[in-house]
Amino acid sequence: MTTSPIATTSRRRLLLGSGSALAAAALLGPGGAARAQSWPGRPVHIVVPFPPGGSTDLLARRIGEKLAVAWGQPVIVDNRAGAGGTLGADVVAKSAPDGYTLLLGVTGTNAISGALYPKLPYHVEKDFAPVSLVVSSPLVLVRGPGFQAASLQDVVAAARARPGSVSFGSPGNGTSMHLTGEMFKLAAKVSMLHIPYRGSAGALQDLMGGQINTMWGDFLVVWPQIEAGKLVPLAVTSRQRHRMLPSVPTVAESGYPGFEALSWQGLFAPAGTPPAIVEQINREVNKALASPDIQEYFGSRGFALGGSSAAEFRTFVQGEVQKWSRIVKASGAKAD
């Protein structure tokens, strides 16, 4: 199984989770403890800030099935697509902090958007209570058939020989795929041409057709084409090599130490949600992620299953916000 970016969660924490929840409830006083003990007393909604059918939606539904059984209450997936995911995130940010409305947020909605959108209607850190990392995946730098590069070093050499001539596509301005390209340009000190599309499908089509040279792609998106031999993987953006691409080096080991860019998804509650309820949700999410069927289903699709304490996930998100804010500022990236 691919290593999660939050690797300190242990089975011991899962076994001791009930004790942690009681301790957190005690800190809230009698009223807070009573609310935690009676929760959930009605259906829980997980807001997915994208349309049905995507990986975020699928993940919410599979995890939701497990949570519904554990809680004895329906878990309803509520798709609120729009504005690059920020519409759905804003719905949760402004919801009652009672544990009944949760967000399955992603890198864009809960790390990048704060720097990218000057008038974002929510604060990516202050308006949410992080619950748990759910899954993560590296991006993969791939090249199409029309661009002859056997390694990341070849891409850099071509970009330095003819500044601005080597292109990379992305699903749109301000996406994690775009900003990963900008982060690499800064790390390698090269000029490359960014070509934004409206979604991954158009970028993938033009990459395979030779209209663009490279793409920093979501693993789930590019893996079928890699497996079919239509795209050549040159590097992955995780700290370790991906178990499904063991011969493909990381960007870090290719000459850029410390380079890491992940596409991740995590569960958030509105800020102010009682810690005991957050802990209760965290415990059941971790149990769901550890179940063999969830491990097999998402692991076989290239994801690293998350699992973390709420505190660990908060620290992770803080680091992601800081990293992507620096990249947005240094690159001058703008949203579509």
VOGU-3710 file (C-alpha; in Angstrom, 3 decimals, decimal comma):
1> mttspiatts> 0,000/0,000/0,000  1,291/3,454/-0,884  2,406/5,384/2,199  0,025/8,061/3,459  1,469/11,569/4,010  0,271/11,292/7,589  1,961/8,108/8,663  1,706/8,348/12,434  -1,827/7,010/12,824  -1,668/3,598/14,466
11> rrrlllgsgs> -3,970/0,750/15,239  -3,456/1,620/18,878  -5,196/4,971/18,335  -8,155/3,207/16,772  -8,456/0,922/19,791  -8,157/3,802/22,243  -10,427/6,144/20,294  -13,375/5,725/22,642  -11,263/6,867/25,591  -10,135/9,937/23,664
21> alaaaallgp> -13,735/10,770/22,836  -14,763/10,562/26,500  -11,844/12,752/27,533  -12,778/15,338/24,923  -16,412/15,219/26,044  -15,348/15,820/29,634  -13,571/18,986/28,585  -16,829/20,305/27,201  -18,683/20,005/30,498  -21,997/18,225/31,095
31> ggaaraqswp> -23,829/19,884/28,204  -21,128/19,120/25,648  -20,776/15,552/26,874  -24,506/15,011/26,571  -24,535/16,311/22,986  -21,659/14,015/22,045  -23,289/10,976/23,646  -26,600/11,567/21,860  -24,987/12,246/18,493  -26,005/11,293/15,837
41> grpvhivvpf> -29,731/11,477/16,395  -30,656/12,148/12,768  -29,159/11,756/9,247  -25,665/13,115/8,616  -24,925/14,960/5,357  -21,565/14,795/3,586  -21,262/17,663/1,124  -19,275/16,789/-1,994  -18,314/20,039/-3,748  -18,316/18,407/-7,207
51> ppggstdlla> -20,863/16,705/-9,489  -21,835/13,038/-9,020  -19,638/10,381/-10,601  -16,152/11,688/-9,795  -13,649/10,198/-7,375  -14,679/12,531/-4,531  -18,321/11,566/-4,930  -17,499/7,855/-5,104  -15,303/8,077/-2,044  -18,000/9,868/-0,030
61> rrigeklava> -20,556/7,221/-0,934  -18,315/4,268/-0,090  -17,206/5,761/3,231  -20,761/6,948/3,906  -22,067/3,388/3,674  -19,677/2,325/6,437  -20,532/5,299/8,633  -24,282/4,728/8,240  -23,920/1,192/9,588  -21,704/2,333/12,480
71> wgqpvivdnr> -23,999/5,203/13,492  -27,376/3,628/12,801  -28,354/6,751/10,860  -28,514/7,498/7,125  -25,471/9,277/5,673  -26,582/11,421/2,747  -24,158/12,563/0,055  -25,075/16,089/-1,003  -23,455/17,217/-4,268  -22,986/21,006/-4,304
81> agaggtlgad> -20,868/21,652/-7,384  -19,701/25,047/-8,595  -16,933/27,637/-8,448  -14,133/25,066/-8,438  -15,573/23,341/-5,380  -15,712/26,477/-3,255  -19,512/26,699/-3,406  -19,925/23,407/-1,554  -17,156/24,246/0,889  -18,887/27,535/1,709
91> vvaksapdgy> -22,145/25,692/2,445  -20,376/23,655/5,136  -18,418/26,618/6,488  -21,729/28,365/7,195  -23,559/25,302/8,552  -24,393/24,690/12,188  -21,383/23,223/14,037  -23,281/20,191/15,284  -21,671/17,342/13,335  -24,606/16,836/10,973
101> tlllgvtgtn> -23,071/18,613/7,965  -19,578/17,575/6,852  -17,383/18,397/3,859  -15,274/16,015/1,835  -12,778/18,703/0,893  -9,827/18,511/-1,469  -6,502/20,233/-2,007  -8,161/22,998/-3,998  -11,067/23,813/-1,697  -9,181/23,632/1,593
111> aisgalypkl> -5,590/24,597/0,787  -5,182/26,405/-2,540  -8,373/28,483/-2,728  -7,446/30,803/0,134  -4,554/32,248/-1,843  -6,143/31,934/-5,263  -9,455/33,717/-4,695  -9,155/37,235/-3,188  -12,861/37,291/-2,273  -13,306/33,719/-1,088
121> pyhvekdfap> -16,446/33,670/1,124  -14,842/31,415/3,737  -11,469/31,104/5,481  -9,758/27,821/4,618  -8,446/27,341/8,166  -10,609/29,354/10,558  -13,979/28,158/9,239  -13,364/24,400/9,435  -12,566/21,751/12,016  -10,352/19,153/10,283
131> vslvvssplv> -11,564/15,620/11,050  -9,323/13,211/9,131  -7,284/12,773/5,994  -9,138/10,251/3,832  -7,016/9,541/0,750  -4,075/11,045/-1,107  -2,333/10,433/-4,380  0,708/11,844/-6,142  0,567/13,534/-9,488  2,469/11,962/-12,369
141> lvrgpgfqaa> 4,442/13,898/-14,950  3,624/12,197/-18,242  4,648/12,914/-21,803  2,813/12,158/-24,999  4,048/10,360/-28,121  5,100/13,554/-29,851  7,664/14,647/-27,278  10,870/12,657/-26,988  11,955/12,790/-23,362  13,094/9,751/-21,426
151> slqdvvaaar> 13,416/11,452/-18,042  12,629/14,563/-16,047  16,165/15,736/-16,748  15,396/15,572/-20,488  12,366/17,820/-19,981  14,475/20,344/-18,090  17,211/20,234/-20,752  14,676/20,896/-23,519  13,097/23,754/-21,552  16,484/25,370/-20,950
161> arpgsvsfgs> 17,543/24,974/-24,570  14,402/26,740/-25,800  12,740/28,686/-22,964  8,944/28,625/-23,177  8,860/25,981/-25,895  8,021/22,976/-23,688  4,356/22,950/-22,724  2,362/21,371/-19,933  -1,393/21,056/-19,833  -3,724/21,166/-16,837
171> pgngtsmhlt> -7,468/20,942/-16,101  -7,505/24,701/-15,566  -5,827/27,719/-14,030  -5,340/27,410/-10,296  -5,805/23,644/-10,128  -3,285/21,571/-8,188  -2,015/20,214/-11,538  -1,362/23,739/-12,803  0,296/24,856/-9,569  2,452/21,724/-9,425
181> gemfklaakv> 3,806/22,741/-12,816  4,449/26,237/-11,487  6,163/24,789/-8,410  8,416/22,717/-10,634  9,258/25,708/-12,840  10,381/27,571/-9,735  12,372/24,594/-8,413  14,092/23,906/-11,734  14,401/27,579/-12,712  13,000/26,948/-16,182
191> smlhipyrgs> 10,410/28,606/-18,390  7,603/26,297/-19,554  4,339/27,116/-21,287  1,156/26,361/-19,344  -1,893/25,407/-21,417  -5,098/25,401/-19,310  -8,117/23,309/-20,290  -11,600/23,014/-18,827  -11,108/19,633/-17,235  -8,626/16,791/-17,564
201> agalqdlmgg> -10,270/15,161/-20,593  -9,291/17,909/-23,037  -5,725/18,082/-21,755  -5,378/14,310/-21,962  -6,715/14,229/-25,496  -4,323/16,912/-26,714  -1,403/15,288/-24,905  -2,001/11,989/-26,666  -2,544/13,865/-29,928  0,772/15,702/-29,654
211> qintmwgdfl> -0,674/19,206/-29,274  1,010/19,601/-25,870  4,205/18,032/-24,542  3,584/17,094/-20,924  1,027/17,069/-18,136  1,126/16,798/-14,353  -1,794/14,407/-14,116  -3,898/12,923/-11,352  -2,844/9,293/-10,954  -6,413/8,082/-11,412
221> vvwpqieagk> -6,710/10,039/-14,673  -3,432/9,089/-16,347  -2,958/5,525/-15,089  -5,175/3,825/-17,742  -3,231/5,555/-20,519  0,098/4,660/-18,927  -1,023/1,042/-18,596  -2,085/1,033/-22,256  1,309/2,388/-23,319  -0,107/5,633/-24,693
231> lvplavtsrq> 1,618/7,904/-22,167  5,130/7,703/-20,704  5,503/8,472/-16,975  8,627/10,480/-16,144  8,282/11,299/-12,429  5,884/11,156/-9,489  5,394/13,970/-7,003  5,193/11,949/-3,753  8,083/11,506/-1,318  8,363/7,813/-2,142
241> rhrmlpsvpt> 7,950/6,010/-5,427  4,443/4,820/-6,167  3,924/1,084/-5,705  2,146/0,855/-9,085  5,048/2,654/-10,837  8,085/1,267/-9,003  10,540/2,086/-11,799  9,472/5,734/-12,072  11,542/8,088/-9,878  10,158/10,841/-7,690
251> vaesgypgfe> 10,780/14,468/-8,573  12,746/14,759/-5,331  15,174/11,975/-6,215  15,521/13,371/-9,743  17,416/16,370/-8,436  14,855/18,452/-6,523  15,023/17,441/-2,830  11,927/18,144/-0,770  9,617/18,431/-3,780  6,191/17,038/-2,952
261> alswqglfap> 2,740/17,723/-4,372  -0,271/15,606/-3,490  -3,851/15,436/-4,565  -5,711/14,702/-1,323  -9,203/14,489/0,089  -10,186/14,889/3,714  -13,212/15,232/5,934  -14,017/18,567/7,583  -16,706/19,799/9,977  -17,701/23,428/10,506
271> agtppaiveq> -15,505/25,316/12,972  -16,895/25,123/16,490  -18,075/21,523/16,217  -17,641/19,974/19,692  -14,284/18,163/19,922  -15,950/15,014/21,243  -18,124/14,804/18,123  -15,101/15,452/15,890  -13,290/12,644/17,696  -16,257/10,324/17,295
281> inrevnkala> -16,436/10,968/13,546  -12,660/10,608/13,275  -12,714/7,233/14,993  -15,368/5,775/12,689  -13,754/7,227/9,549  -10,456/5,595/10,510  -12,224/2,274/11,042  -13,893/2,570/7,639  -10,581/3,336/5,943  -8,994/0,281/7,572
291> spdiqeyfgs> -11,662/-2,105/6,271  -10,340/-4,591/3,665  -12,890/-3,740/0,966  -12,155/0,001/1,143  -8,412/-0,699/1,180  -8,653/-2,924/-1,890  -11,055/-0,729/-3,858  -9,205/2,553/-3,524  -5,712/1,070/-3,176  -6,112/-0,665/-6,546
301> rgfalggssa> -6,883/2,741/-8,055  -3,635/4,255/-6,885  -4,790/6,007/-3,722  -2,993/5,924/-0,399  -5,626/5,463/2,280  -5,334/8,179/4,894  -6,347/7,881/8,506  -5,072/10,356/11,059  -6,008/12,059/14,280  -7,850/15,334/13,931
311> aefrtfvqge> -4,788/17,156/15,294  -2,487/15,502/12,753  -4,824/16,403/9,922  -4,998/20,015/11,113  -1,194/20,228/11,067  -1,117/18,664/7,601  -3,664/21,167/6,249  -1,749/24,091/7,755  1,374/22,942/5,937  -0,525/22,572/2,668
321> vqkwsrivka> -2,033/26,061/2,976  1,393/27,573/3,566  3,007/25,676/0,687  0,398/26,472/-1,944  0,110/30,087/-0,808  3,821/30,512/-1,496  3,460/28,945/-4,944  0,445/31,074/-5,892  2,245/34,241/-4,805  5,596/33,372/-6,429
331> sgakad> 4,030/32,258/-9,717  1,354/34,935/-9,952  -1,203/32,232/-10,753  -4,798/33,336/-11,283  -8,034/31,338/-11,244  -10,148/30,894/-14,376
//
